[in-house]
Amino acid sequence: MLLLAFSLVTLAGACTGLGAALVLCKCVKQDNNALLGGALGFSAGVMLYVTFIEIFRKSLDGFAESGLAGDQSSGPVYAAATVTFFGGVLLMFGMEKLVDCLNKQDDQLSRMGFMTALAIGIHNFPEGVATFVATLHDPSFGVMMAFAIGMHNIPEGMCVAMPLYYADGKRAKAFMWALVSGISEPIGAVLAYAVLTEHMGPTAFGIVFGLVGGMMTYICLHELIPTAHRYDPKDKVVTNCIILGMVVMALSLIGFSIEVATTTNITINN
């Protein structure tokens, strides 16, 4: 069972490489500004949708399960998720300033790619924990969860790789960093096996998801969307690609919810 759990988490994390593989295609050229603008817009759509529809809800769930008074729409639960969300915004702002101070050689695209990799990596960590624990509890449910997470890791891999490739033209480097952002999922599984299954409770998950939501929102609004419009000033593709990114992420989440409902019903009936 442990081998299955680790294998599923690793495969889900590795799916970031499928999205990142776009930069390995020779048809992707650095001088194609419309493609970069569209890719950044698509990335922003993916990240904004998953933040407000999925990640923030997970933060609310975590604080609700921790025993705070109130429900998800009012009281301390909603306040805690909101505070951690804006804490993530401030954290990413501070980290960006720190990176600027430590390394003034990085251009905007490179910095953006690394920041995106960091935010997605942190976001993937609790997903790795959740998939690992779910698989140990119910292998069929764990398979479905790993599949769904893997599907939405694909566009996330592209979010990391595209700006890094356009920054310096190094395809392998961009692809590698996207894979690194996915490695946090099996790392989360290892830590879950070692200590976190007993010590990382709902409150910790609520805080992590809240912070990550704020970090990803900051990256989208401060980096991805403005830069996308800079490469596509007439907005020929950016807005459409933002919406497309939302649609792709929505479909992956819909698929996940259907699979979870189906698996739960089968388990109950049996």
URBEL-V978172 format. One line per field, one symbol per residue. psi: psi as a letter, one per 30 degrees, with the letter a starting at -180 (. if undefined). A space follows every 50 residues. Layout:
# URBEL-V978172
psi = ???
This chain:
# URBEL-V978172
psi = eeeeeeeeeeeeeffffeeffeffkffjkfgieeeeeeeeeeeeeeeeef efeeeeeeeeeeeeffgkllafflaeeeeeeeeeefeeeeeeeeeeeeee eejgfkleeeeeeeeeeeeeeeefefeeeeeeeeeeejeeeeeeeeeeee effefeeeeeeeeeefeggjeeeeeeeeeeffffefeeeeeeeeeffffj aeeeeeeeeeeeeeeeeeeeefdeeeeefefifghefeeeeeeeeeeeee eeeeeeeeeeeeeeeeeee.
